[in-house]
Amino acid sequence: MNKLYGCLAPKMLKAYVKGGHKAAGSWGLFKQFSKQGYRSDTHGGRFVHNYVNKMGAKTYSKFDEVKAMPVGSVTAKPSFTVSIKGKASIGPLFIMEKKSKGWNEATADWQYAMIMPDGSTFGVTKGAGSAKVGFCHECHAGGEDNDFMLFLPEEYRK
Ligand code: HEC
């Protein structure tokens, strides 16, 4: 699985960046928290990896002890699928960015974004297609004690 991802990751970086979302071009430089791709049923059953930028990495590494992520934290989850025949395809990039206090009370100042494999934006909170990513926060609300972070299964943590 890691070998496959090693081959896919550079292609993913190139694919997502086309649309111009800032984090879509920089997640490759973030700290990687997943030691291998894991299947995320809550993100379309795709395989995902988990990355957090410099601003948020130290706090995120506390996992269940996290009380508040610093403003400017960005977490990103690139995804891919593997067909029954073994063909890998790039899936969307899921992004959460912590904006300044008061930016959007409804999402606790998190901006959610879903970037399609062709670089286009499916939706971004308070931007194009905002309503289409409303479901993100509805589910992430389950992590309200940890500033809406839901982390990754322990066995896949680096
Ligand atoms: C049905 C529930 C659900 C929905 C809907 C959902 N998520 Fe998540 N999200 C999770 C869970 C559970 C995790 C942690 C485990 C994992 O990675 O699967 C997570 C993790 C994440 C992470 C890593 C940061 C963290 O919470 O630790 C990002 C980024 C993320 N989701 C973005 C999104 C975006 C963007 C959307 C909407 C397009 C979305 N999610 C929709 C449940 C959900």
Backbone and ligand atoms as CSV (ligand in chain L), in Angstrom:
chain,resi,resn,atom,element,x,y,z
A,1,MET,N,N,0.833,-1.211,0.000
A,1,MET,CA,C,0.000,0.000,0.000
A,1,MET,C,C,0.869,1.263,0.000
A,2,ASN,N,N,1.975,1.239,0.767
A,2,ASN,CA,C,2.838,2.417,0.796
A,2,ASN,C,C,3.576,2.610,-0.520
A,3,LYS,N,N,3.887,1.502,-1.170
A,3,LYS,CA,C,4.579,1.574,-2.454
A,3,LYS,C,C,3.654,2.248,-3.484
A,4,LEU,N,N,2.408,1.828,-3.452
A,4,LEU,CA,C,1.420,2.404,-4.355
A,4,LEU,C,C,1.284,3.901,-4.095
A,5,TYR,N,N,1.202,4.261,-2.807
A,5,TYR,CA,C,1.037,5.671,-2.455
A,5,TYR,C,C,2.264,6.486,-2.865
A,6,GLY,N,N,3.442,5.883,-2.730
A,6,GLY,CA,C,4.676,6.555,-3.123
A,6,GLY,C,C,4.646,6.930,-4.595
A,7,CYS,N,N,3.968,6.114,-5.365
A,7,CYS,CA,C,3.873,6.357,-6.794
A,7,CYS,C,C,2.752,7.351,-7.101
A,8,LEU,N,N,1.686,7.290,-6.306
A,8,LEU,CA,C,0.530,8.160,-6.538
A,8,LEU,C,C,0.721,9.595,-6.031
A,9,ALA,N,N,1.419,9.728,-4.883
A,9,ALA,CA,C,1.489,11.029,-4.205
A,9,ALA,C,C,1.961,12.169,-5.116
A,10,PRO,N,N,3.031,11.991,-5.887
A,10,PRO,CA,C,3.455,13.103,-6.749
A,10,PRO,C,C,2.376,13.473,-7.774
A,11,LYS,N,N,1.647,12.462,-8.244
A,11,LYS,CA,C,0.566,12.735,-9.203
A,11,LYS,C,C,-0.570,13.484,-8.517
A,12,MET,N,N,-0.813,13.122,-7.246
A,12,MET,CA,C,-1.887,13.795,-6.500
A,12,MET,C,C,-1.535,15.262,-6.294
A,13,LEU,N,N,-0.288,15.508,-5.923
A,13,LEU,CA,C,0.146,16.894,-5.704
A,13,LEU,C,C,-0.094,17.725,-6.956
A,14,LYS,N,N,0.261,17.177,-8.092
A,14,LYS,CA,C,0.094,17.898,-9.360
A,14,LYS,C,C,-1.376,18.082,-9.712
A,15,ALA,N,N,-2.184,17.072,-9.394
A,15,ALA,CA,C,-3.599,17.111,-9.780
A,15,ALA,C,C,-4.355,18.177,-8.986
A,16,TYR,N,N,-4.231,18.133,-7.673
A,16,TYR,CA,C,-5.037,19.039,-6.836
A,16,TYR,C,C,-4.655,20.503,-7.021
A,17,VAL,N,N,-3.386,20.748,-7.313
A,17,VAL,CA,C,-2.905,22.124,-7.307
A,17,VAL,C,C,-3.481,22.938,-8.474
A,18,LYS,N,N,-3.965,22.250,-9.489
A,18,LYS,CA,C,-4.439,22.935,-10.699
A,18,LYS,C,C,-5.493,24.001,-10.430
A,19,GLY,N,N,-6.355,23.749,-9.449
A,19,GLY,CA,C,-7.444,24.684,-9.196
A,19,GLY,C,C,-7.054,25.902,-8.380
A,20,GLY,N,N,-5.883,25.901,-7.810
A,20,GLY,CA,C,-5.402,27.098,-7.129
A,20,GLY,C,C,-5.730,27.230,-5.642
A,21,HIS,N,N,-6.333,26.193,-5.008
A,21,HIS,CA,C,-6.535,26.288,-3.555
A,21,HIS,C,C,-5.163,26.225,-2.881
A,22,LYS,N,N,-4.927,27.144,-1.940
A,22,LYS,CA,C,-3.584,27.272,-1.352
A,22,LYS,C,C,-3.062,25.949,-0.773
A,23,ALA,N,N,-3.876,25.323,0.080
A,23,ALA,CA,C,-3.409,24.093,0.730
A,23,ALA,C,C,-3.274,22.936,-0.261
A,24,ALA,N,N,-3.962,23.039,-1.400
A,24,ALA,CA,C,-3.897,21.962,-2.391
A,24,ALA,C,C,-2.498,21.830,-2.960
A,25,GLY,N,N,-1.718,22.892,-2.835
A,25,GLY,CA,C,-0.360,22.843,-3.350
A,25,GLY,C,C,0.685,22.611,-2.277
A,26,SER,N,N,0.286,22.743,-1.001
A,26,SER,CA,C,1.313,22.705,0.045
A,26,SER,C,C,1.233,21.509,0.989
A,27,TRP,N,N,0.179,20.693,0.885
A,27,TRP,CA,C,0.042,19.604,1.863
A,27,TRP,C,C,1.206,18.618,1.810
A,28,GLY,N,N,1.876,18.548,0.667
A,28,GLY,CA,C,3.021,17.630,0.550
A,28,GLY,C,C,4.157,18.002,1.484
A,29,LEU,N,N,4.141,19.244,1.973
A,29,LEU,CA,C,5.197,19.704,2.887
A,29,LEU,C,C,4.760,19.604,4.345
A,30,PHE,N,N,3.509,19.247,4.574
A,30,PHE,CA,C,2.999,19.151,5.945
A,30,PHE,C,C,3.564,17.913,6.642
A,31,LYS,N,N,3.349,17.844,7.959
A,31,LYS,CA,C,3.750,16.647,8.712
A,31,LYS,C,C,2.739,15.532,8.448
A,32,GLN,N,N,3.265,14.368,8.121
A,32,GLN,CA,C,2.385,13.228,7.825
A,32,GLN,C,C,2.117,12.460,9.118
A,33,PHE,N,N,0.852,12.286,9.458
A,33,PHE,CA,C,0.484,11.583,10.688
A,33,PHE,C,C,0.099,10.126,10.446
A,34,SER,N,N,-0.146,9.766,9.207
A,34,SER,CA,C,-0.553,8.389,8.889
A,34,SER,C,C,0.656,7.590,8.433
A,35,LYS,N,N,0.841,6.402,9.009
A,35,LYS,CA,C,1.996,5.630,8.549
A,35,LYS,C,C,1.666,4.828,7.298
A,36,GLN,N,N,0.404,4.679,7.010
A,36,GLN,CA,C,-0.012,4.080,5.738
A,36,GLN,C,C,-1.419,4.557,5.407
A,37,GLY,N,N,-1.823,4.371,4.158
A,37,GLY,CA,C,-3.175,4.754,3.789
A,37,GLY,C,C,-4.158,3.864,4.534
A,38,TYR,N,N,-5.262,4.436,4.983
A,38,TYR,CA,C,-6.283,3.632,5.671
A,38,TYR,C,C,-7.632,3.961,5.063
A,39,ARG,N,N,-8.506,2.998,5.103
A,39,ARG,CA,C,-9.802,3.183,4.477
A,39,ARG,C,C,-10.702,4.023,5.395
A,40,SER,N,N,-11.236,5.102,4.868
A,40,SER,CA,C,-12.098,5.969,5.659
A,40,SER,C,C,-13.543,5.851,5.172
A,41,ASP,N,N,-14.337,5.108,5.930
A,41,ASP,CA,C,-15.742,4.918,5.556
A,41,ASP,C,C,-16.491,6.241,5.523
A,42,THR,N,N,-16.048,7.178,6.376
A,42,THR,CA,C,-16.746,8.460,6.444
A,42,THR,C,C,-16.347,9.397,5.301
A,43,HIS,N,N,-15.358,9.034,4.516
A,43,HIS,CA,C,-14.966,9.845,3.360
A,43,HIS,C,C,-15.060,9.002,2.097
A,44,GLY,N,N,-16.233,8.400,1.929
A,44,GLY,CA,C,-16.541,7.664,0.717
A,44,GLY,C,C,-15.859,6.306,0.610
A,45,GLY,N,N,-15.378,5.762,1.743
A,45,GLY,CA,C,-14.732,4.457,1.716
A,45,GLY,C,C,-13.401,4.486,0.977
A,46,ARG,N,N,-12.877,5.695,0.782
A,46,ARG,CA,C,-11.595,5.808,0.062
A,46,ARG,C,C,-10.434,5.575,1.018
A,47,PHE,N,N,-9.259,5.315,0.444
A,47,PHE,CA,C,-8.051,5.273,1.254
A,47,PHE,C,C,-7.599,6.710,1.441
A,48,VAL,N,N,-7.187,7.039,2.645
A,48,VAL,CA,C,-6.756,8.416,2.910
A,48,VAL,C,C,-5.423,8.435,3.658
A,49,HIS,N,N,-4.755,9.566,3.565
A,49,HIS,CA,C,-3.599,9.858,4.404
A,49,HIS,C,C,-3.937,11.112,5.175
A,50,ASN,N,N,-3.167,11.384,6.197
A,50,ASN,CA,C,-3.506,12.475,7.086
A,50,ASN,C,C,-2.285,13.384,7.295
A,51,TYR,N,N,-2.444,14.661,6.990
A,51,TYR,CA,C,-1.341,15.631,7.084
A,51,TYR,C,C,-1.781,16.873,7.856
A,52,VAL,N,N,-0.858,17.469,8.617
A,52,VAL,CA,C,-1.170,18.715,9.330
A,52,VAL,C,C,0.004,19.682,9.125
A,53,ASN,N,N,-0.319,20.948,8.901
A,53,ASN,CA,C,0.756,21.921,8.643
A,53,ASN,C,C,1.526,22.242,9.926
A,54,LYS,N,N,2.583,23.034,9.769
A,54,LYS,CA,C,3.488,23.330,10.870
A,54,LYS,C,C,2.752,23.988,12.038
A,55,MET,N,N,1.851,24.898,11.696
A,55,MET,CA,C,1.118,25.630,12.733
A,55,MET,C,C,0.325,24.684,13.636
A,56,GLY,N,N,-0.245,23.624,13.057
A,56,GLY,CA,C,-1.130,22.775,13.847
A,56,GLY,C,C,-0.532,21.470,14.320
A,57,ALA,N,N,0.620,21.073,13.765
A,57,ALA,CA,C,1.119,19.710,13.992
A,57,ALA,C,C,1.367,19.380,15.471
A,58,LYS,N,N,1.958,20.323,16.192
A,58,LYS,CA,C,2.314,20.034,17.594
A,58,LYS,C,C,1.048,19.784,18.420
A,59,THR,N,N,0.057,20.624,18.224
A,59,THR,CA,C,-1.191,20.471,18.975
A,59,THR,C,C,-1.921,19.202,18.532
A,60,TYR,N,N,-1.978,18.964,17.235
A,60,TYR,CA,C,-2.695,17.792,16.709
A,60,TYR,C,C,-2.109,16.499,17.279
A,61,SER,N,N,-0.794,16.494,17.511
A,61,SER,CA,C,-0.137,15.272,17.981
A,61,SER,C,C,-0.570,14.886,19.397
A,62,LYS,N,N,-1.297,15.770,20.067
A,62,LYS,CA,C,-1.834,15.427,21.407
A,62,LYS,C,C,-3.114,14.605,21.293
A,63,PHE,N,N,-3.631,14.486,20.088
A,63,PHE,CA,C,-4.844,13.712,19.807
A,63,PHE,C,C,-5.963,14.007,20.816
A,64,ASP,N,N,-6.422,13.021,21.548
A,64,ASP,CA,C,-7.614,13.215,22.391
A,64,ASP,C,C,-7.470,14.319,23.447
A,65,GLU,N,N,-6.237,14.813,23.661
A,65,GLU,CA,C,-6.031,15.882,24.641
A,65,GLU,C,C,-6.205,17.261,23.991
A,66,VAL,N,N,-6.400,17.305,22.691
A,66,VAL,CA,C,-6.524,18.597,22.001
A,66,VAL,C,C,-7.750,19.350,22.512
A,67,LYS,N,N,-7.510,20.607,22.905
A,67,LYS,CA,C,-8.635,21.443,23.343
A,67,LYS,C,C,-8.988,22.447,22.250
A,68,ALA,N,N,-7.956,23.075,21.678
A,68,ALA,CA,C,-8.184,24.054,20.611
A,68,ALA,C,C,-6.998,24.035,19.659
A,69,MET,N,N,-7.285,23.979,18.378
A,69,MET,CA,C,-6.216,24.039,17.372
A,69,MET,C,C,-5.869,25.507,17.139
A,70,PRO,N,N,-4.579,25.830,16.975
A,70,PRO,CA,C,-4.204,27.232,16.745
A,70,PRO,C,C,-4.788,27.765,15.435
A,71,VAL,N,N,-5.088,29.069,15.431
A,71,VAL,CA,C,-5.533,29.727,14.204
A,71,VAL,C,C,-4.427,29.547,13.158
A,72,GLY,N,N,-4.802,29.202,11.953
A,72,GLY,CA,C,-3.811,28.975,10.893
A,72,GLY,C,C,-3.482,27.498,10.706
A,73,SER,N,N,-4.037,26.627,11.578
A,73,SER,CA,C,-3.814,25.187,11.398
A,73,SER,C,C,-4.519,24.726,10.129
A,74,VAL,N,N,-3.854,23.873,9.385
A,74,VAL,CA,C,-4.479,23.277,8.206
A,74,VAL,C,C,-4.266,21.773,8.283
A,75,THR,N,N,-5.346,21.016,8.143
A,75,THR,CA,C,-5.210,19.556,8.086
A,75,THR,C,C,-5.727,19.113,6.722
A,76,ALA,N,N,-5.057,18.171,6.133
A,76,ALA,CA,C,-5.401,17.753,4.772
A,76,ALA,C,C,-5.403,16.246,4.648
A,77,LYS,N,N,-6.377,15.769,3.910
A,77,LYS,CA,C,-6.477,14.327,3.665
A,77,LYS,C,C,-6.611,14.051,2.176
A,78,PRO,N,N,-5.508,13.707,1.531
A,78,PRO,CA,C,-5.602,13.261,0.139
A,78,PRO,C,C,-6.198,11.852,0.122
A,79,SER,N,N,-6.913,11.515,-0.925
A,79,SER,CA,C,-7.556,10.193,-0.949
A,79,SER,C,C,-7.355,9.506,-2.294
A,80,PHE,N,N,-7.489,8.195,-2.255
A,80,PHE,CA,C,-7.435,7.429,-3.503
A,80,PHE,C,C,-8.261,6.162,-3.359
A,81,THR,N,N,-8.591,5.581,-4.497
A,81,THR,CA,C,-9.357,4.332,-4.483
A,81,THR,C,C,-8.567,3.286,-5.266
A,82,VAL,N,N,-8.850,2.031,-4.966
A,82,VAL,CA,C,-8.236,0.943,-5.730
A,82,VAL,C,C,-9.380,0.040,-6.179
A,83,SER,N,N,-9.492,-0.157,-7.487
A,83,SER,CA,C,-10.594,-0.970,-8.004
A,83,SER,C,C,-10.331,-2.455,-7.739
A,84,ILE,N,N,-11.353,-3.276,-7.937
A,84,ILE,CA,C,-11.214,-4.712,-7.722
A,84,ILE,C,C,-10.080,-5.272,-8.587
A,85,LYS,N,N,-9.921,-4.674,-9.749
A,85,LYS,CA,C,-8.858,-5.133,-10.652
A,85,LYS,C,C,-7.484,-4.579,-10.275
A,86,GLY,N,N,-7.455,-3.744,-9.228
A,86,GLY,CA,C,-6.171,-3.229,-8.752
A,86,GLY,C,C,-5.753,-1.910,-9.369
A,87,LYS,N,N,-6.681,-1.273,-10.075
A,87,LYS,CA,C,-6.336,0.016,-10.668
A,87,LYS,C,C,-6.549,1.139,-9.647
A,88,ALA,N,N,-5.523,1.960,-9.436
A,88,ALA,CA,C,-5.627,3.058,-8.467
A,88,ALA,C,C,-6.107,4.331,-9.154
A,89,SER,N,N,-6.983,5.061,-8.491
A,89,SER,CA,C,-7.433,6.366,-8.999
A,89,SER,C,C,-7.362,7.385,-7.875
A,90,ILE,N,N,-7.061,8.603,-8.261
A,90,ILE,CA,C,-6.989,9.686,-7.286
A,90,ILE,C,C,-8.398,10.108,-6.887
A,91,GLY,N,N,-8.631,10.298,-5.595
A,91,GLY,CA,C,-9.913,10.783,-5.088
A,91,GLY,C,C,-9.772,12.239,-4.670
A,92,PRO,N,N,-10.795,12.812,-4.036
A,92,PRO,CA,C,-10.712,14.222,-3.646
A,92,PRO,C,C,-9.705,14.466,-2.514
A,93,LEU,N,N,-9.357,15.732,-2.375
A,93,LEU,CA,C,-8.534,16.179,-1.244
A,93,LEU,C,C,-9.470,16.872,-0.262
A,94,PHE,N,N,-9.428,16.443,1.003
A,94,PHE,CA,C,-10.276,17.030,2.051
A,94,PHE,C,C,-9.405,17.955,2.898
A,95,ILE,N,N,-9.871,19.178,3.091
A,95,ILE,CA,C,-9.066,20.162,3.826
A,95,ILE,C,C,-9.894,20.830,4.924
A,96,MET,N,N,-9.265,21.064,6.067
A,96,MET,CA,C,-9.874,21.884,7.119
A,96,MET,C,C,-8.850,22.934,7.524
A,97,GLU,N,N,-9.287,24.178,7.534
A,97,GLU,CA,C,-8.377,25.265,7.906
A,97,GLU,C,C,-9.007,26.090,9.010
A,98,LYS,N,N,-8.254,26.311,10.093
A,98,LYS,CA,C,-8.779,27.084,11.221
A,98,LYS,C,C,-8.577,28.572,10.961
A,99,LYS,N,N,-9.696,29.277,10.784
A,99,LYS,CA,C,-9.646,30.714,10.514
A,99,LYS,C,C,-9.694,31.490,11.838
A,100,SER,N,N,-9.576,32.808,11.737
A,100,SER,CA,C,-9.533,33.611,12.965
A,100,SER,C,C,-10.882,33.608,13.687
A,101,LYS,N,N,-10.841,33.918,14.954
A,101,LYS,CA,C,-12.026,33.866,15.804
A,101,LYS,C,C,-13.127,34.773,15.260
A,102,GLY,N,N,-14.330,34.232,15.153
A,102,GLY,CA,C,-15.461,35.017,14.666
A,102,GLY,C,C,-15.659,34.922,13.157
A,103,TRP,N,N,-14.779,34.202,12.460
A,103,TRP,CA,C,-14.876,34.091,10.991
A,103,TRP,C,C,-16.180,33.416,10.573
A,104,ASN,N,N,-16.528,32.345,11.269
A,104,ASN,CA,C,-17.789,31.660,10.965
A,104,ASN,C,C,-18.213,30.810,12.171
A,105,GLU,N,N,-19.109,31.394,12.959
A,105,GLU,CA,C,-19.531,30.725,14.191
A,105,GLU,C,C,-20.098,29.326,13.939
A,106,ALA,N,N,-20.839,29.192,12.821
A,106,ALA,CA,C,-21.529,27.938,12.528
A,106,ALA,C,C,-20.585,26.741,12.394
A,107,THR,N,N,-19.330,27.002,12.047
A,107,THR,CA,C,-18.382,25.890,11.889
A,107,THR,C,C,-17.205,26.025,12.857
A,108,ALA,N,N,-17.410,26.786,13.940
A,108,ALA,CA,C,-16.345,27.021,14.918
A,108,ALA,C,C,-15.071,27.524,14.212
A,109,ASP,N,N,-15.282,28.370,13.186
A,109,ASP,CA,C,-14.197,29.006,12.427
A,109,ASP,C,C,-13.362,28.032,11.594
A,110,TRP,N,N,-13.886,26.826,11.367
A,110,TRP,CA,C,-13.204,25.905,10.460
A,110,TRP,C,C,-13.717,26.151,9.037
A,111,GLN,N,N,-12.805,26.221,8.105
A,111,GLN,CA,C,-13.200,26.262,6.700
A,111,GLN,C,C,-12.937,24.874,6.104
A,112,TYR,N,N,-14.005,24.255,5.652
A,112,TYR,CA,C,-13.893,22.936,5.026
A,112,TYR,C,C,-13.759,23.125,3.523
A,113,ALA,N,N,-12.992,22.263,2.894
A,113,ALA,CA,C,-12.911,22.315,1.441
A,113,ALA,C,C,-12.753,20.912,0.890
A,114,MET,N,N,-13.379,20.691,-0.254
A,114,MET,CA,C,-13.216,19.426,-0.952
A,114,MET,C,C,-12.764,19.767,-2.376
A,115,ILE,N,N,-11.565,19.317,-2.678
A,115,ILE,CA,C,-10.950,19.611,-3.974
A,115,ILE,C,C,-10.980,18.340,-4.818
A,116,MET,N,N,-11.515,18.447,-6.007
A,116,MET,CA,C,-11.649,17.275,-6.875
A,116,MET,C,C,-10.304,16.932,-7.546
A,117,PRO,N,N,-10.186,15.700,-8.024
A,117,PRO,CA,C,-8.908,15.275,-8.611
A,117,PRO,C,C,-8.458,16.099,-9.816
A,118,ASP,N,N,-9.383,16.860,-10.429
A,118,ASP,CA,C,-8.950,17.724,-11.541
A,118,ASP,C,C,-8.587,19.120,-11.036
A,119,GLY,N,N,-8.560,19.291,-9.713
A,119,GLY,CA,C,-8.176,20.576,-9.131
A,119,GLY,C,C,-9.350,21.505,-8.880
A,120,SER,N,N,-10.533,21.158,-9.417
A,120,SER,CA,C,-11.683,22.046,-9.219
A,120,SER,C,C,-12.186,21.923,-7.776
A,121,THR,N,N,-12.842,22.977,-7.315
A,121,THR,CA,C,-13.361,22.989,-5.944
A,121,THR,C,C,-14.799,22.508,-5.941
A,122,PHE,N,N,-15.058,21.417,-5.236
A,122,PHE,CA,C,-16.429,20.921,-5.095
A,122,PHE,C,C,-17.197,21.874,-4.190
A,123,GLY,N,N,-16.537,22.314,-3.147
A,123,GLY,CA,C,-17.158,23.267,-2.235
A,123,GLY,C,C,-16.159,23.732,-1.194
A,124,VAL,N,N,-16.355,24.969,-0.736
A,124,VAL,CA,C,-15.500,25.502,0.321
A,124,VAL,C,C,-16.357,26.409,1.206
A,125,THR,N,N,-16.273,26.222,2.505
A,125,THR,CA,C,-17.090,26.989,3.449
A,125,THR,C,C,-16.937,28.490,3.198
A,126,LYS,N,N,-18.072,29.168,3.069
A,126,LYS,CA,C,-18.135,30.613,2.826
A,126,LYS,C,C,-17.542,31.006,1.471
A,127,GLY,N,N,-17.396,30.031,0.566
A,127,GLY,CA,C,-16.910,30.316,-0.785
A,127,GLY,C,C,-17.782,29.568,-1.776
A,128,ALA,N,N,-17.241,29.293,-2.949
A,128,ALA,CA,C,-17.997,28.578,-3.985
A,128,ALA,C,C,-18.451,27.220,-3.474
A,129,GLY,N,N,-19.740,26.935,-3.649
A,129,GLY,CA,C,-20.279,25.632,-3.252
A,129,GLY,C,C,-20.296,25.407,-1.749
A,130,SER,N,N,-20.392,26.484,-0.993
A,130,SER,CA,C,-20.344,26.387,0.475
A,130,SER,C,C,-21.384,25.394,1.026
A,131,ALA,N,N,-22.612,25.461,0.459
A,131,ALA,CA,C,-23.681,24.600,0.976
A,131,ALA,C,C,-23.346,23.115,0.785
A,132,LYS,N,N,-22.569,22.834,-0.255
A,132,LYS,CA,C,-22.261,21.431,-0.565
A,132,LYS,C,C,-21.293,20.798,0.435
A,133,VAL,N,N,-20.609,21.626,1.221
A,133,VAL,CA,C,-19.706,21.065,2.223
A,133,VAL,C,C,-20.259,21.244,3.649
A,134,GLY,N,N,-21.549,21.602,3.729
A,134,GLY,CA,C,-22.191,21.735,5.034
A,134,GLY,C,C,-22.196,20.423,5.796
A,135,PHE,N,N,-22.266,19.314,5.064
A,135,PHE,CA,C,-22.316,18.002,5.722
A,135,PHE,C,C,-21.013,17.678,6.452
A,136,CYS,N,N,-19.931,18.322,6.068
A,136,CYS,CA,C,-18.638,18.057,6.717
A,136,CYS,C,C,-18.744,18.380,8.210
A,137,HIS,N,N,-19.190,19.607,8.483
A,137,HIS,CA,C,-19.207,20.028,9.891
A,137,HIS,C,C,-20.252,19.263,10.699
A,138,GLU,N,N,-21.346,18.902,10.023
A,138,GLU,CA,C,-22.389,18.135,10.733
A,138,GLU,C,C,-21.800,16.879,11.339
A,139,CYS,N,N,-20.936,16.221,10.600
A,139,CYS,CA,C,-20.338,14.994,11.108
A,139,CYS,C,C,-19.167,15.297,12.046
A,140,HIS,N,N,-18.361,16.290,11.695
A,140,HIS,CA,C,-17.219,16.636,12.557
A,140,HIS,C,C,-17.670,17.181,13.906
A,141,ALA,N,N,-18.939,17.569,14.016
A,141,ALA,CA,C,-19.477,18.049,15.289
A,141,ALA,C,C,-19.266,17.008,16.384
A,142,GLY,N,N,-19.148,15.752,15.985
A,142,GLY,CA,C,-18.886,14.674,16.946
A,142,GLY,C,C,-17.570,14.853,17.683
A,143,GLY,N,N,-16.707,15.722,17.176
A,143,GLY,CA,C,-15.405,15.935,17.823
A,143,GLY,C,C,-15.336,17.258,18.554
A,144,GLU,N,N,-16.480,17.753,19.022
A,144,GLU,CA,C,-16.489,19.117,19.588
A,144,GLU,C,C,-15.581,19.286,20.808
A,145,ASP,N,N,-15.342,18.233,21.557
A,145,ASP,CA,C,-14.444,18.345,22.714
A,145,ASP,C,C,-12.995,18.553,22.285
A,146,ASN,N,N,-12.688,18.190,21.060
A,146,ASN,CA,C,-11.318,18.308,20.535
A,146,ASN,C,C,-11.255,19.294,19.371
A,147,ASP,N,N,-12.028,20.379,19.457
A,147,ASP,CA,C,-12.058,21.393,18.406
A,147,ASP,C,C,-12.414,20.785,17.037
A,148,PHE,N,N,-13.301,19.801,17.059
A,148,PHE,CA,C,-13.871,19.201,15.843
A,148,PHE,C,C,-12.884,18.346,15.032
A,149,MET,N,N,-11.779,18.026,15.680
A,149,MET,CA,C,-10.839,17.086,15.059
A,149,MET,C,C,-11.296,15.665,15.397
A,150,LEU,N,N,-11.199,14.773,14.432
A,150,LEU,CA,C,-11.614,13.384,14.674
A,150,LEU,C,C,-10.443,12.401,14.571
A,151,PHE,N,N,-9.271,12.918,14.232
A,151,PHE,CA,C,-8.017,12.142,14.233
A,151,PHE,C,C,-8.070,10.916,13.329
A,152,LEU,N,N,-7.189,9.962,13.601
A,152,LEU,CA,C,-7.162,8.764,12.756
A,152,LEU,C,C,-6.999,7.554,13.653
A,153,PRO,N,N,-7.444,6.409,13.182
A,153,PRO,CA,C,-7.378,5.218,14.030
A,153,PRO,C,C,-5.949,5.017,14.553
A,154,GLU,N,N,-5.843,4.625,15.832
A,154,GLU,CA,C,-4.533,4.527,16.484
A,154,GLU,C,C,-3.534,3.666,15.719
A,155,GLU,N,N,-4.014,2.580,15.140
A,155,GLU,CA,C,-3.067,1.661,14.482
A,155,GLU,C,C,-2.406,2.262,13.240
A,156,TYR,N,N,-2.953,3.367,12.746
A,156,TYR,CA,C,-2.355,3.978,11.554
A,156,TYR,C,C,-1.561,5.239,11.882
A,157,ARG,N,N,-1.472,5.556,13.189
A,157,ARG,CA,C,-0.733,6.776,13.556
A,157,ARG,C,C,0.766,6.501,13.515
A,158,LYS,N,N,1.507,7.482,13.023
A,158,LYS,CA,C,2.973,7.356,12.944
A,158,LYS,C,C,3.589,7.459,14.314
L,1,HEC,C1,C,-19.801,11.015,8.298
L,1,HEC,C2,C,-18.755,11.709,9.010
L,1,HEC,C3,C,-17.786,12.637,8.297
L,1,HEC,C4,C,-18.045,13.473,7.243
L,1,HEC,C5,C,-19.346,13.693,6.498
L,1,HEC,C6,C,-16.787,14.161,6.969
L,1,HEC,N1,N,-15.808,13.756,7.834
L,1,HEC,FE1,FE,-13.876,14.372,7.852
L,1,HEC,N2,N,-13.445,13.039,9.319
L,1,HEC,C7,C,-14.350,12.121,9.866
L,1,HEC,C8,C,-13.632,11.175,10.692
L,1,HEC,C9,C,-14.255,10.014,11.473
L,1,HEC,C10,C,-12.268,11.545,10.625
L,1,HEC,C11,C,-11.086,10.833,11.270
L,1,HEC,C12,C,-10.901,9.440,10.750
L,1,HEC,C13,C,-10.671,9.368,9.292
L,1,HEC,O1,O,-9.732,9.981,8.786
L,1,HEC,O2,O,-11.459,8.712,8.618
L,1,HEC,C14,C,-12.190,12.728,9.773
L,1,HEC,C15,C,-11.045,13.431,9.489
L,1,HEC,C16,C,-10.958,14.533,8.667
L,1,HEC,C17,C,-9.786,15.353,8.478
L,1,HEC,C18,C,-8.476,15.226,9.240
L,1,HEC,C19,C,-8.551,16.104,10.499
L,1,HEC,C20,C,-9.221,15.446,11.678
L,1,HEC,O3,O,-10.444,15.644,11.889
L,1,HEC,O4,O,-8.529,14.749,12.411
L,1,HEC,C21,C,-10.099,16.288,7.542
L,1,HEC,C22,C,-9.186,17.371,7.004
L,1,HEC,C23,C,-11.475,16.077,7.161
L,1,HEC,N3,N,-11.978,15.008,7.858
L,1,HEC,C24,C,-12.145,16.859,6.236
L,1,HEC,C25,C,-13.466,16.657,5.872
L,1,HEC,C26,C,-14.158,17.437,4.847
L,1,HEC,C27,C,-13.564,18.579,4.057
L,1,HEC,C28,C,-15.429,16.915,4.752
L,1,HEC,C29,C,-16.541,17.300,3.825
L,1,HEC,C30,C,-16.242,17.354,2.405
L,1,HEC,C31,C,-15.518,15.843,5.740
L,1,HEC,N4,N,-14.317,15.717,6.397
L,1,HEC,C32,C,-16.657,15.095,5.962
L,1,HEC,C33,C,-15.702,12.118,9.666
L,1,HEC,C34,C,-16.379,12.804,8.660
